[in-house]
Structures are given as structure tokens and as C-alpha cells.
Amino acid sequence: MIRFERVTKRYPDGTTAVDDLSLDVAEGELVTLVGPSGCGKTTTMKMVNRLVEPTSGRVLLDGEDVAASDPVRLRRRIGYVIQQVGLFPHRTVLDNTATVPTLLGASKAAARRRAAELLDLVGLDPAVHGGRYPDQLSGGQRQRVGVARALAADPPVLLMDEPFGAVDPVVREHLQNEFLRLQSEVRKTVLFVTHDIEEAVRLGDRIAVYGAGRVEQLDSPARILGAPATPYVAEFVGADRGLKRLSVTPIEPADLEQPPVVHLDDRLDRAAARLRADDARWAVVLDDRDALHGWVSAEALTDAADGAATVRAHARRMDAWLPLGASLKQAFATMLQYDAGWVAVLDGERFAGVLTPSRLHEALRRSVATEDGDRPRDAVTLDSVHP
């Protein structure tokens, strides 16, 4: 969808902002451009919509050289979101969002209908927010309007220049979550500029790590963190890249342990015998549909006076759980939040197993070995050192 062919941007003072860049972005792919200030990432993005013209080389959009396109027509086909949003202060949120469809010839009524649909899509109720003005919105709400406006003409390409950089960390994380949800629905081709490696890792299908005008490494988030191509990349992603890698490593079935399982209506004496047979201190408790209810300790089962009673009276609720496919970072955070020695993992509504700290560590190590050796995670054998 987007192709840079040996693109260079050199300014009259001799500064080379982008140096001999070749880069392909596939249709529906989100590529994050990350690097320090002045490294050329924003210049790269602006050459797509001709806000900056290359000194040499070509930028192709869907196979056509953008240099041959009328700049105004080109920009109306490309969504553009910037950090400061750029909303018209004298126009309502609904009219701001309807700007591009109106410029493209849509009737006022049709443009406003489209704007209302998009405001709803980005999580803003058009009935509540549509009639307000930008200065009546929070920073996070203005960013949502900016995204909605960029999507209003249904562009195939979306350019985003540090769009969430001006809001506080809590709002920023919420906006990132919403954008990931939105991207899963609309699947635009996105160039996303950021200076934050954690944001790049969280959002990008691939990451381009910029040095001085050059891409030092273009790869998946897992490979960027697990196998930096150069010392520069290793230094940029940080010594804690193993921790960052937790956020891009999903929980898989092979990562789970299978503890003893009992059901709510099982007799206490039979449940206790099951735990003794497995030499286990606790068991997961499921309902009659094999959905997670909680857990019960061997001590509670053994100490119960009436062995014919059921597990239901002694089961404890389990709040530390996650869906299969959640990240290892979410699992680690859940363990800390609930001070839990393990988290339950669900496949839909059914119990799939538990993730323990040792299994979490093994899963992370396997993911690194997988990236280094191009093997599936369940085919990687780990060596352990015991004291």
C-alpha cells in the first residue's frame, strides 16, 4: 500500500533528515516509526501526503507515485492525526468531524450522519458531544474527535504523528486501547510516529527503529525486543526489554499447568481424596458448565466436619483470571494486583488451566528462543540451572 523507494530528504543547509530509505507497508498493516527527536520519522510520514517533498527517490501510494498527484486531492484521501489535534475552535464536534466528507461533495446531512457514526465508533456519544465545541472537551476527547475526523472520508491510509503524546498516562493508555479496538474493526494502513518504545511495541504490527535518518531495524515487536539487530537498537529499547517483551507475548495453552479440578456439587470427602491422590494443597472449583467458580484448599476439605456435604460451602471466589491469548504482562500485573500465586486462564467461558510465576518465566524464555530460532514455542526445550 505504501512504498518508499530509496527516498532521501536533504535540506538546503546540508541536513539529511532521511537517508536512502526503502520501506514497504502492507495494506491493513500498522507500522510504528520510533526514535529520538530529529531522527527523521515525522519527515518520513509527511512525505506520504506531500507536506514534505523528497530530495530523491519515490514514495508510492497503492502503486502510484505521490509526486504525480495533486497535493490537495491526495491529502483528502489520507487521514492525518497530530498531537495537537488541530480542530476548528469555532465549529462543533459534529461539524469538525464532517469537514472532509463535505469538502469531497457529500451533502451536509450525509456528512453529519457519517460524522455521528464515527463519533460513536470512537466512543463519543454524538447526542452528548456532537453539539459541543473543542474547548468544552477534555484532551482525550479531543484526540478521539481527531481520529474520527481522520476516518470520516473512509481513507485507506492513516498517518498519525504522536497523537496521544499530549495527554496524561492514564488517558493515553485508554486511548491506545480504544485505537487498537478501532483498528481491529476498520483495518486501515497506518504509519504511526512515536518516541515511546512501549507505545510502539503495544500498537505496531511492525516497528521501524530510526537512528539518524536511517532505519536501524524493521521487524516485529517481539524480534525488536528479543533480538536487537544493532547495539543502537539494543540501547534504544532499553535494558528492560525483557520486561517490555511481556506485553507482546500471549498466553498459550502449552504455558498452562493443569491442577486438580473439583466441582461445586462434589462431596467433600471425595474432593479431599482427589487432592490427597495428587499431593495437592488446593484445587480449582468449576460449576456444572466447567466455568470457573474459584478454588478450595485441601485443608478446608479435610477439616470439614461433614464429609457428605459439598464443595460449594467451602469454595472461595477467584478474581485473578484472564482469557487465553492475554499478554504475559497482563498476567504478571494480575498476580501483583491480587497478590496471587497463580492466575486462572479461560478459553471462552471454559477453564483452560493456570499460569504460575515459573510457567510465566518459561513462556517468556521460550518466546525469545522461538524468535531466535524460528521454531514454534512448544518445540523449544529450555535448560534450567538449579542451585
Buried (B, 14 or more C-beta within 10 A) or exposed (E): BBBBBEBBBBEEEEEBBBBBBEBBBEEBBBBBBBBEEEBBBBBBBBBBBBBBEBEEBBBBBEEEEBBEBEEEEBBBBBBBBBBBBEBEEEBBBBBBBBBBBBEEEBEEEEBBBBBBBBBBBBBBEBEEBBEBBBEEBEBBBBBBBBBBBBBBBEBBBBBBBBBBBBBEEEBBBBBBEBBEEBBEEBEBBBBBBBBBBBBBBBBBBBBBBBBBBBBBBBBBBBBBBBBBBEEBBBEBBEEEBEBBBBBBBBBBEBBBEEBBBBBBEBBBBBBBEBBEEEEEEBBBBBBEEEEBBBBBBBEBBBEBEEBEEBBBEBBEEBEBBBBBEBBBBBBBBBBEEEEBEBBBBBEEEEBBBBBBBEBBEBBBBBBBBBBEEEEEBEEBEEEEEEE
